[in-house]
């Protein structure tokens, strides 16, 4: 029970089962999820992943009279198609990187060689946060085009290719809970996408995060709301797809100037793990108000303290992760402020918890300072083990002095 409400998670994991009930319905089973919500008389359905959003789950729920937090299928195109997103920004004068869109990999490669410099290569469709290659050379760019567009490393998501100019600056994750016309901004976070320390190795779905991110100053936040969020909400409404849910704007900030890298239409993972403890308000009230289309009674508040989280991943991630490894160290008492969030876990034989995905656990802490949050989080990480586990040891590096973290 949470705040007097029962929490039902579909399909759930070994962590969510401790908070309520798990229901064995998969995230791509739209009909099954709707029937579950109707049968349970759900007061509010919070749709987490992007796949059911782009498949129209919110539309299907609302057609059955179930209140849902998340965008409609039409509004979810902001994440479901990077080509749509870039053209949308172009139509509504929202600052973003210059781009070119191709359905023919040969034409994309000719464009790169003619330009004579590297690009960011993106698969147009959903690719579990991994369909982006930030190339350093022309040859790396062409190799990414080959893998994504010809070999279809990410399946049909690579049928259309997006080439973007690289933007200088520092990245930030900016989440705004929206009711269709207005938005309530949460603390800006910073994600760590590369699998290895010092931002080395391939992109992942995220290896850790912290909030608030110092790069998003009050002045930058004001610009993001005025130049990006407000035009996005106006533009989506004008195009017949008002945006309700959480708008996650991936930003690049240089010299106080924010530009859009991408939109997501759901809470970021692992960003959500640091946004939840730093929000000074009632989450159910916030999400329910957005779902009902009226945030007028919800007022933004400064971030409450700071939080940092570290993703613990399976052997093989971000490629093909190994699963089924028993996890030890989860039963030890947690220090004040610490938390463990499950992702790729299952309840195994005789009650043990085993790995069941690439990103297995997110371990973090909420504290008064980022230094304290990092120290507590890494202390807990050091207590948890499974064969092949790996994690980054430098989460929060841009905001912390190197000596402030004691890596495990």
Secondary structure, DSSP 8 states (H G I E B T S, - for coil): -BTTB--EEES--TTGGGTSEEE---TT-HHHHHHHHHHTT-S-EE--SHHHHHTTHHHHHHHTT--EES--TTTTHHHH-HHHHHHHHHHTT--B--EEEES-HHHHHHHHHHHTS--EEEESS--TT--EEE-SSHHHHHHHHIIIIIS-TTGGGGSSEEEE----SEEEEEEEEEESS-EEE---EEE--EEEGGGEEEE-S-SEEEES-TTS-HHHHHHHIIIIIHHHHHHHHHTT---EEEEEEEEEEETTEEEEEEEESS--TTHHHHHHHH--S-HHHHHHHHHTT--TT-------SEEEEEEEE-TTTTSS-----B-BS-SS---TTEEEEESSEEE-GGG-EEE-SSEEEEEEEEESSHHHHHHHHHHHHTT-B-TT-B--S-TTTTTS-GGG----
